[in-house]
Amino acid sequence: MTSTLNATESSIKVDGKFQNQEISYDTKLSQLWDMTKMYAKAKRKEPAPTKEVPLLSVSREQLDSIDTDSVFRLGHSTMLMKVDGKYIMADPVMSERASPVQWAGPRRFHPNPIDVDALPVIDVVIISHDHYDHLDRPALKKLDSKVTQYIVPLGVGQRMINWGVDADKVTELDWWQEHQVDGINFAATPTQHFSGRGLFDKDSTLWAGWVIQGQNSNLYFSGDSGYFGGFKTVGEKYGPFDITMIETGAYNDMWKEIHMLPEESVQAHIDLKGKAMIPIHNGTFDLALHDWYEPFERAQSAAIQHDVQLLTPKFGEQVEIHSPGIYSAWWREVSETEDLKLTAASAQ
């Protein structure tokens, strides 16, 4: 397990726990009780899609034929990128449920656009943090034989090594550290979140966003984060970005410190000096109290207000980084909510 030292503002640990830069986030028992009551009283129109979510299957042949830098959204925050001819995956979550077990917990709204067996050799897998909807142990076990290298935040690599991943394939980075693979620069950047997979390991591993700098493309992947001043710092240090992939889902006012509201996600994109934004962390699992389609609607409204180019590809749809297309508001065609059905009909 290696680490490349190039830090300017590295992370801080207090009593063995990693800390955020701007806040100290800790869930109290009173907050948990408030959340429980809120979940019990919640009235939603569509917690999950009632129709089939549109999806484009991705084939190995299709991927190998691509000669332009491109990204594919496979689900939730799982992204497949082809940059400089190299395959990069971010937060590969491909199991049926985002959960410690596969017989309970949030279930997928849609299949994977490509099976693990059909994937090419993945040159680099990046992980943002160790939560179950970002670090999928069963998927990693299936994927591992195809992965050349993992680049992950501090502590996450040791988890993976404990699961059987070869330590020589793992590079752990602190915030602001960089690591190059075949001319592509990967930089771990601060986010405002937390970590942990059980009752007693909170904040024992680090969380991060990722900069991916190729010869012709510059990308940003947010992982999970509340809105904070760090996005401007990343934008000043590494921007502008051709595409930002920004968390836009599983939010609520009660936990906005660690999950941005959609309007904040669009502002983060602006802070990062992004040219086009893909809203991620939505459309695959029910992880909060908003309707499944709400993140798209709110992000789109904010993007129009701020003149931001918002990209909303269907799962499995190719996005060419330097010439992205115009993508439909596909969620309106899927939704049974009356106002969205009317909006979809008027757009045709």
C-alpha positions in Angstrom: 0.0 0.0 0.0 1.6 3.3 -1.1 1.0 6.9 -0.6 2.1 10.0 -2.5 2.9 13.0 -0.3 1.9 16.3 -1.9 -0.4 17.7 0.8 -1.0 21.4 1.5 -3.9 21.1 4.1 -4.0 17.5 5.1 -6.8 16.0 7.2 -6.8 16.1 11.0 -7.6 13.3 13.4 -8.8 13.9 17.0 -8.9 10.8 19.3 -8.6 8.6 16.3 -11.4 10.3 14.4 -11.1 12.2 11.2 -12.5 15.8 11.3 -14.3 18.0 8.8 -12.7 21.4 8.0 -15.6 23.7 8.8 -17.9 21.8 11.1 -18.0 19.1 13.8 -20.7 16.7 12.7 -22.2 14.4 15.4 -25.6 12.8 15.5 -27.2 13.1 19.0 -29.9 10.8 20.3 -32.4 13.7 20.2 -31.7 14.1 16.5 -32.1 10.4 15.9 -35.5 10.6 17.6 -36.5 13.6 15.5 -35.5 11.7 12.3 -37.5 8.7 13.4 -40.6 10.8 13.9 -40.0 12.6 10.6 -39.8 9.2 8.7 -43.0 8.0 10.5 -45.0 11.1 9.5 -43.6 11.5 6.0 -46.1 11.7 3.1 -44.6 11.3 -0.3 -46.1 11.1 -3.7 -43.5 8.7 -5.2 -40.8 7.3 -2.9 -39.8 5.0 -5.8 -40.6 4.9 -9.5 -43.9 3.1 -10.4 -42.8 2.5 -14.0 -39.6 1.0 -15.4 -36.7 3.4 -15.3 -35.3 3.9 -18.8 -31.9 2.4 -19.2 -29.4 1.9 -22.1 -27.4 -1.4 -22.0 -23.6 -0.9 -22.2 -21.6 -3.5 -24.1 -17.9 -4.3 -24.0 -17.8 -3.7 -27.8 -19.3 -0.3 -27.4 -16.8 0.7 -24.8 -13.8 -0.5 -26.7 -14.9 1.4 -29.8 -15.1 4.7 -28.0 -12.2 7.0 -29.2 -13.3 10.2 -27.3 -13.1 10.9 -23.6 -16.5 9.9 -22.2 -18.4 9.1 -19.1 -21.3 6.8 -18.3 -23.6 7.0 -15.3 -24.3 3.4 -14.2 -26.4 4.1 -11.2 -26.5 6.1 -7.9 -22.9 7.6 -7.7 -21.3 4.8 -9.9 -19.5 6.3 -12.8 -17.6 4.6 -15.6 -15.1 6.9 -17.4 -12.9 6.5 -20.4 -10.1 9.1 -20.3 -7.0 8.9 -22.4 -8.1 5.4 -23.4 -8.0 4.3 -19.8 -11.0 2.9 -17.9 -11.8 4.5 -14.5 -14.7 3.7 -12.2 -15.9 5.8 -9.3 -17.7 4.2 -6.3 -18.8 1.0 -8.1 -22.0 -0.1 -6.3 -23.5 -2.9 -8.3 -25.3 -5.0 -5.7 -29.1 -5.3 -5.5 -29.2 -3.4 -2.2 -27.1 -0.7 -0.6 -27.0 -2.4 2.7 -24.8 -4.6 5.0 -27.0 -7.5 3.9 -28.7 -8.4 0.6 -32.0 -9.5 2.1 -32.9 -6.1 3.6 -32.2 -2.5 3.0 -32.6 0.0 0.1 -33.2 -1.9 -3.1 -32.3 -0.8 -6.6 -34.9 0.9 -8.8 -33.2 -0.4 -12.0 -30.7 -3.1 -13.1 -27.1 -2.3 -13.9 -26.5 -1.1 -17.5 -23.6 -3.6 -17.7 -22.7 -6.7 -15.7 -19.4 -7.0 -13.9 -18.4 -9.9 -16.2 -18.9 -7.7 -19.3 -16.7 -4.9 -18.0 -13.2 -4.4 -19.6 -10.1 -4.3 -17.4 -10.5 -1.3 -15.1 -7.3 0.7 -14.9 -8.3 2.6 -11.8 -11.1 2.4 -9.3 -11.6 5.5 -7.0 -13.7 5.4 -3.8 -15.0 8.4 -2.1 -15.8 6.9 1.4 -16.8 3.7 3.1 -20.6 4.0 3.3 -22.5 1.1 1.9 -23.9 3.0 -1.0 -20.4 3.9 -2.1 -18.2 1.0 -1.0 -19.9 -2.1 -2.1 -18.0 -5.2 -0.7 -19.8 -7.9 -2.8 -19.3 -5.8 -6.0 -15.6 -5.2 -5.3 -15.1 -8.9 -4.7 -16.6 -9.7 -8.1 -14.8 -6.7 -9.8 -11.4 -7.2 -8.2 -9.9 -9.5 -10.8 -10.5 -6.8 -13.4 -9.0 -3.9 -11.4 -5.4 -2.8 -11.9 -5.3 -0.2 -9.1 -7.5 1.3 -6.4 -7.0 4.9 -5.2 -8.9 5.6 -2.0 -8.9 7.9 1.0 -6.9 7.1 4.1 -8.1 4.0 6.0 -10.4 2.8 3.2 -7.6 0.8 1.6 -7.0 -1.1 4.8 -10.6 -2.1 4.9 -10.3 -3.5 1.3 -7.0 -5.3 2.1 -8.8 -6.9 5.1 -11.4 -8.2 2.6 -8.7 -9.8 0.4 -7.6 -7.1 -2.0 -3.9 -7.2 -2.8 -2.2 -4.4 -0.9 0.1 -3.7 -3.9 -3.0 -2.6 -5.8 -4.1 0.0 -3.2 -3.0 3.6 -3.0 -4.3 5.6 0.0 -4.3 9.4 -0.2 -4.9 12.2 2.3 -6.7 15.4 1.2 -4.6 17.3 -1.3 -2.4 14.4 -2.1 -2.0 13.3 -5.7 -1.1 10.1 -7.5 -0.5 9.6 -11.2 -1.4 6.5 -13.3 -0.3 6.4 -17.0 -0.2 10.2 -17.1 -3.6 10.7 -15.5 -3.5 12.7 -12.2 -5.8 11.8 -9.4 -6.1 14.2 -6.4 -8.0 13.6 -3.2 -9.8 16.7 -2.1 -11.7 17.6 1.1 -15.5 17.1 1.4 -17.8 17.7 4.3 -19.2 14.3 5.4 -18.4 11.4 7.7 -17.6 7.7 7.5 -18.3 4.4 9.1 -20.0 1.0 8.4 -21.0 0.0 12.0 -21.8 1.3 15.4 -18.2 1.7 16.6 -16.1 2.9 13.6 -17.5 6.3 12.9 -15.0 8.6 11.2 -12.2 6.0 11.5 -11.6 6.3 7.7 -11.4 9.5 5.6 -13.9 10.8 3.0 -12.9 12.7 -0.1 -13.8 14.1 -3.5 -11.7 13.3 -6.6 -10.0 15.3 -9.3 -9.2 13.3 -12.5 -6.9 15.2 -14.8 -6.2 13.6 -18.2 -4.3 14.9 -21.1 -7.4 16.5 -22.6 -10.1 16.3 -19.9 -10.4 17.6 -16.4 -13.2 16.0 -14.2 -14.4 16.3 -10.7 -16.3 13.6 -8.7 -17.8 14.8 -5.4 -18.6 11.7 -3.5 -20.9 12.9 -0.6 -20.7 16.3 0.9 -22.5 19.1 2.5 -22.0 22.5 0.9 -18.8 24.2 2.2 -16.1 26.6 1.3 -13.8 23.8 0.1 -15.4 23.7 -3.3 -14.1 27.1 -4.1 -10.6 26.1 -3.0 -10.7 23.0 -5.2 -12.0 25.1 -8.1 -9.2 27.6 -7.7 -6.5 24.9 -7.4 -7.7 22.4 -10.0 -10.4 24.1 -12.1 -12.0 24.7 -14.5 -13.5 21.3 -14.9 -15.0 20.0 -18.2 -17.6 18.0 -16.2 -18.4 17.9 -12.5 -20.3 14.9 -11.1 -22.0 16.3 -8.0 -24.0 14.7 -5.2 -27.6 15.7 -5.7 -29.9 13.4 -3.6 -30.6 11.8 -0.2 -30.8 15.3 1.3 -32.9 16.8 4.0 -32.8 20.1 5.9 -32.0 18.0 9.1 -28.7 16.7 7.6 -27.8 19.4 5.0 -24.4 19.8 6.7 -23.3 16.5 5.2 -25.6 16.2 2.1 -26.2 19.2 -0.1 -29.6 20.4 -1.2 -29.9 20.4 -5.0 -29.6 24.2 -5.1 -26.3 23.9 -3.1 -25.1 21.2 -5.5 -25.5 23.6 -8.4 -23.7 26.3 -6.4 -20.9 23.8 -5.7 -20.5 23.2 -9.4 -20.2 27.0 -9.9 -17.6 27.2 -7.2 -15.7 24.5 -8.8 -15.6 26.4 -12.1 -17.4 23.5 -13.9 -18.5 23.8 -17.5 -21.2 21.1 -17.3 -22.7 19.2 -14.3 -24.1 15.7 -13.9 -26.2 15.3 -10.8 -25.5 12.0 -9.1 -26.5 10.1 -5.9 -30.1 9.9 -7.1 -32.4 7.7 -9.1 -31.3 4.3 -7.9 -32.0 4.0 -4.2 -34.5 5.5 -1.8 -32.2 7.0 0.9 -34.2 10.0 2.2 -37.6 11.5 2.5 -37.9 13.3 -0.9 -39.7 11.8 -3.9 -37.4 9.9 -6.2 -37.6 12.4 -9.0 -37.3 15.6 -6.9 -33.5 15.9 -7.1 -33.7 16.2 -10.9 -36.4 18.8 -10.8 -34.8 21.0 -8.2 -31.4 20.7 -9.8 -32.8 21.6 -13.2 -34.6 24.6 -11.8 -31.5 25.9 -10.1 -29.4 25.2 -13.2 -31.7 27.3 -15.4 -31.7 30.1 -12.8 -27.9 30.2 -12.8 -27.3 29.4 -16.5 -25.6 26.1 -15.7 -25.4 23.4 -18.3 -27.0 20.4 -16.6 -26.5 16.9 -18.1 -29.2 14.3 -17.2 -28.2 11.2 -19.2 -30.3 8.0 -18.8 -28.4 5.3 -16.9 -26.0 3.7 -19.4 -26.1 6.7 -21.8 -22.8 7.9 -23.2 -21.7 11.5 -22.4 -18.9 12.7 -24.6 -16.9 15.0 -22.3 -16.1 17.7 -24.8 -19.3 17.6 -26.8 -22.1 16.5 -24.4 -25.5 16.3 -26.0 -29.0 17.5 -24.9 -30.5 15.0 -22.5 -34.2 14.5 -21.9 -36.0 15.0 -18.6 -36.6 11.3 -18.7 -37.8 11.1 -15.1 -41.0 13.0 -16.0 -42.0 10.3 -18.4 -41.6 7.7 -15.7 -43.3 9.5 -12.9 -47.0 9.0 -12.1 -47.2 12.4 -10.3 -49.8 14.5 -12.0 -47.9 17.7 -12.3 -44.9 16.0 -13.7 -47.0 14.0 -16.2 -48.5 17.3 -17.4 -45.0 18.9 -17.7 -43.8 15.8 -19.7 -46.8 16.0 -22.0 -46.4 19.7 -22.7 -42.8 19.2 -23.6 -43.6 16.7 -26.3 
